[in-house]
Amino acid sequence: MVAVYVDKLASPLGLTQLQVRIFRVALLAAMGQVFLLVLLLVLMYFDLRGSSVAVSGTFLLLNIGLTWYSLKLGPGYYGWGYVLACFGGILVGMGFLINRLKNLIYLTFVRQPILG
């Protein structure tokens, strides 16, 4: 909703077109970060700590590399490294989650301690 009306708010605030574009990219990045954090929360709920660390590490490495690359491309690409890192982390996390959910019943009962 904010992305639609940012043009009307830009001129009273004195924002340039470049700043408006960066703001829209930042909104997209914030949405990706929320999805990534919810995905990490679901992975931790199922006690998939290794997968959570792998997703976080993937996000970290992608964020470092893609942000560095987008900074080299210039102001028109600011923020896109973070957006792509978020969605890359989401793709890796969804792969882990889908794989684990296929074996959910098995994993649930195998992890139970045997009383004896």
Phi and psi restraints in degrees (value plus and minus 20) as a CYANA .aco file:
   2 VAL   PHI     -86.0   -46.0
   2 VAL   PSI     -56.2   -16.2
   3 ALA   PHI     -83.3   -43.3
   3 ALA   PSI     -49.2    -9.2
   4 VAL   PHI     -93.8   -53.8
   4 VAL   PSI     -61.1   -21.1
   5 TYR   PHI    -114.2   -74.2
   5 TYR   PSI     -16.4    23.6
   6 VAL   PHI     -84.9   -44.9
   6 VAL   PSI     -48.7    -8.7
   7 ASP   PHI     -84.5   -44.5
   7 ASP   PSI     -57.5   -17.5
   8 LYS   PHI     -92.4   -52.4
   8 LYS   PSI     -47.4    -7.4
   9 LEU   PHI    -107.4   -67.4
   9 LEU   PSI     -36.7     3.3
  10 ALA   PHI     -87.5   -47.5
  10 ALA   PSI     -66.4   -26.4
  11 SER   PHI     -88.3   -48.3
  11 SER   PSI     -61.8   -21.8
  12 PRO   PHI     -84.4   -44.4
  12 PRO   PSI     -49.9    -9.9
  13 LEU   PHI    -106.0   -66.0
  13 LEU   PSI     -30.3     9.7
  14 GLY   PHI      57.5    97.5
  14 GLY   PSI      10.5    50.5
  15 LEU   PHI    -106.7   -66.7
  15 LEU   PSI     122.0   162.0
  16 THR   PHI    -104.0   -64.0
  16 THR   PSI     149.2   189.2
  17 GLN   PHI     -83.6   -43.6
  17 GLN   PSI     -55.2   -15.2
  18 LEU   PHI     -83.2   -43.2
  18 LEU   PSI     -62.3   -22.3
  19 GLN   PHI     -85.9   -45.9
  19 GLN   PSI     -55.7   -15.7
  20 VAL   PHI     -85.8   -45.8
  20 VAL   PSI     -62.4   -22.4
  21 ARG   PHI     -83.9   -43.9
  21 ARG   PSI     -63.1   -23.1
  22 ILE   PHI     -83.5   -43.5
  22 ILE   PSI     -57.8   -17.8
  23 PHE   PHI     -83.2   -43.2
  23 PHE   PSI     -61.9   -21.9
  24 ARG   PHI     -84.6   -44.6
  24 ARG   PSI     -59.3   -19.3
  25 VAL   PHI     -84.5   -44.5
  25 VAL   PSI     -59.1   -19.1
  26 ALA   PHI     -84.6   -44.6
  26 ALA   PSI     -56.9   -16.9
  27 LEU   PHI     -84.5   -44.5
  27 LEU   PSI     -62.0   -22.0
  28 LEU   PHI     -83.6   -43.6
  28 LEU   PSI     -60.0   -20.0
  29 ALA   PHI     -85.6   -45.6
  29 ALA   PSI     -58.9   -18.9
  30 ALA   PHI     -83.9   -43.9
  30 ALA   PSI     -59.2   -19.2
  31 MET   PHI     -83.6   -43.6
  31 MET   PSI     -63.8   -23.8
  32 GLY   PHI     -82.7   -42.7
  32 GLY   PSI     -58.4   -18.4
  33 GLN   PHI     -86.5   -46.5
  33 GLN   PSI     -59.5   -19.5
  34 VAL   PHI     -82.2   -42.2
  34 VAL   PSI     -65.9   -25.9
  35 PHE   PHI     -81.1   -41.1
  35 PHE   PSI     -61.7   -21.7
  36 LEU   PHI     -84.0   -44.0
  36 LEU   PSI     -62.8   -22.8
  37 LEU   PHI     -86.8   -46.8
  37 LEU   PSI     -58.3   -18.3
  38 VAL   PHI     -84.9   -44.9
  38 VAL   PSI     -60.8   -20.8
  39 LEU   PHI     -82.7   -42.7
  39 LEU   PSI     -62.7   -22.7
  40 LEU   PHI     -83.0   -43.0
  40 LEU   PSI     -57.9   -17.9
  41 LEU   PHI     -83.2   -43.2
  41 LEU   PSI     -61.8   -21.8
  42 VAL   PHI     -85.9   -45.9
  42 VAL   PSI     -62.1   -22.1
  43 LEU   PHI     -81.1   -41.1
  43 LEU   PSI     -61.1   -21.1
  44 MET   PHI     -91.3   -51.3
  44 MET   PSI     -50.4   -10.4
  45 TYR   PHI     -81.8   -41.8
  45 TYR   PSI     -59.9   -19.9
  46 PHE   PHI    -103.5   -63.5
  46 PHE   PSI      -9.6    30.4
  47 ASP   PHI      40.0    80.0
  47 ASP   PSI      21.2    61.2
  48 LEU   PHI    -122.9   -82.9
  48 LEU   PSI      47.5    87.5
  49 ARG   PHI     -85.0   -45.0
  49 ARG   PSI     -59.9   -19.9
  50 GLY   PHI     -82.7   -42.7
  50 GLY   PSI     -61.8   -21.8
  51 SER   PHI     -86.2   -46.2
  51 SER   PSI     -57.4   -17.4
  52 SER   PHI     -83.6   -43.6
  52 SER   PSI     -61.6   -21.6
  53 VAL   PHI     -86.3   -46.3
  53 VAL   PSI     -59.5   -19.5
  54 ALA   PHI     -84.4   -44.4
  54 ALA   PSI     -61.4   -21.4
  55 VAL   PHI     -85.9   -45.9
  55 VAL   PSI     -63.8   -23.8
  56 SER   PHI     -84.2   -44.2
  56 SER   PSI     -60.3   -20.3
  57 GLY   PHI     -86.2   -46.2
  57 GLY   PSI     -59.6   -19.6
  58 THR   PHI     -81.8   -41.8
  58 THR   PSI     -65.3   -25.3
  59 PHE   PHI     -81.1   -41.1
  59 PHE   PSI     -62.9   -22.9
  60 LEU   PHI     -80.3   -40.3
  60 LEU   PSI     -70.4   -30.4
  61 LEU   PHI     -86.4   -46.4
  61 LEU   PSI     -62.1   -22.1
  62 LEU   PHI     -84.5   -44.5
  62 LEU   PSI     -59.6   -19.6
  63 ASN   PHI     -84.0   -44.0
  63 ASN   PSI     -63.8   -23.8
  64 ILE   PHI     -82.7   -42.7
  64 ILE   PSI     -70.9   -30.9
  65 GLY   PHI     -87.6   -47.6
  65 GLY   PSI     -68.2   -28.2
  66 LEU   PHI     -92.9   -52.9
  66 LEU   PSI     -53.1   -13.1
  67 THR   PHI     -87.3   -47.3
  67 THR   PSI     -62.1   -22.1
  68 TRP   PHI     -79.7   -39.7
  68 TRP   PSI     -64.0   -24.0
  69 TYR   PHI     -86.0   -46.0
  69 TYR   PSI     -62.0   -22.0
  70 SER   PHI     -87.7   -47.7
  70 SER   PSI     -50.8   -10.8
  71 LEU   PHI     -87.7   -47.7
  71 LEU   PSI     -54.4   -14.4
  72 LYS   PHI     -88.2   -48.2
  72 LYS   PSI     -48.5    -8.5
  73 LEU   PHI     -95.8   -55.8
  73 LEU   PSI     -41.1    -1.1
  74 GLY   PHI      94.1   134.1
  74 GLY   PSI     156.0   196.0
  75 PRO   PHI     -80.7   -40.7
  75 PRO   PSI     -46.6    -6.6
  76 GLY   PHI     -86.2   -46.2
  76 GLY   PSI     -36.5     3.5
  77 TYR   PHI    -132.5   -92.5
  77 TYR   PSI     -12.3    27.7
  78 TYR   PHI     -80.9   -40.9
  78 TYR   PSI     113.1   153.1
  79 GLY   PHI      75.2   115.2
  79 GLY   PSI     -41.6    -1.6
  80 TRP   PHI     -90.1   -50.1
  80 TRP   PSI     -48.4    -8.4
  81 GLY   PHI     -82.8   -42.8
  81 GLY   PSI     -61.8   -21.8
  82 TYR   PHI     -87.6   -47.6
  82 TYR   PSI     -61.2   -21.2
  83 VAL   PHI     -80.6   -40.6
  83 VAL   PSI     -69.0   -29.0
  84 LEU   PHI     -86.3   -46.3
  84 LEU   PSI     -54.7   -14.7
  85 ALA   PHI     -85.6   -45.6
  85 ALA   PSI     -61.1   -21.1
  86 CYS   PHI     -81.2   -41.2
  86 CYS   PSI     -69.0   -29.0
  87 PHE   PHI     -91.9   -51.9
  87 PHE   PSI     -48.5    -8.5
  88 GLY   PHI     -85.6   -45.6
  88 GLY   PSI     -62.1   -22.1
  89 GLY   PHI     -83.7   -43.7
  89 GLY   PSI     -57.8   -17.8
  90 ILE   PHI     -84.4   -44.4
  90 ILE   PSI     -62.6   -22.6
  91 LEU   PHI     -82.3   -42.3
  91 LEU   PSI     -64.4   -24.4
  92 VAL   PHI     -84.8   -44.8
  92 VAL   PSI     -63.8   -23.8
  93 GLY   PHI     -84.2   -44.2
  93 GLY   PSI     -60.1   -20.1
  94 MET   PHI     -85.7   -45.7
  94 MET   PSI     -55.5   -15.5
  95 GLY   PHI     -81.3   -41.3
  95 GLY   PSI     -66.2   -26.2
  96 PHE   PHI     -81.9   -41.9
  96 PHE   PSI     -65.5   -25.5
  97 LEU   PHI     -85.8   -45.8
  97 LEU   PSI     -64.2   -24.2
  98 ILE   PHI     -83.5   -43.5
  98 ILE   PSI     -61.7   -21.7
  99 ASN   PHI     -82.2   -42.2
  99 ASN   PSI     -62.2   -22.2
 100 ARG   PHI     -92.7   -52.7
 100 ARG   PSI     -55.2   -15.2
 101 LEU   PHI     -88.9   -48.9
 101 LEU   PSI     -45.0    -5.0
 102 LYS   PHI     -84.4   -44.4
 102 LYS   PSI     -52.4   -12.4
 103 ASN   PHI    -129.3   -89.3
 103 ASN   PSI       7.8    47.8
 104 LEU   PHI     -82.9   -42.9
 104 LEU   PSI     -65.0   -25.0
 105 ILE   PHI     -84.5   -44.5
 105 ILE   PSI     -64.2   -24.2
 106 TYR   PHI     -80.8   -40.8
 106 TYR   PSI     -68.4   -28.4
 107 LEU   PHI     -83.9   -43.9
 107 LEU   PSI     -54.6   -14.6
 108 THR   PHI     -84.3   -44.3
 108 THR   PSI     -65.1   -25.1
 109 PHE   PHI    -105.3   -65.3
 109 PHE   PSI     -46.5    -6.5
 110 VAL   PHI     -91.6   -51.6
 110 VAL   PSI     -51.1   -11.1
 111 ARG   PHI     -99.8   -59.8
 111 ARG   PSI     -25.1    14.9
 112 GLN   PHI     -95.2   -55.2
 112 GLN   PSI     117.1   157.1
 113 PRO   PHI     -90.9   -50.9
 113 PRO   PSI     125.2   165.2
 114 ILE   PHI    -111.2   -71.2
 114 ILE   PSI     103.8   143.8
 115 LEU   PHI    -103.8   -63.8
 115 LEU   PSI     115.7   155.7
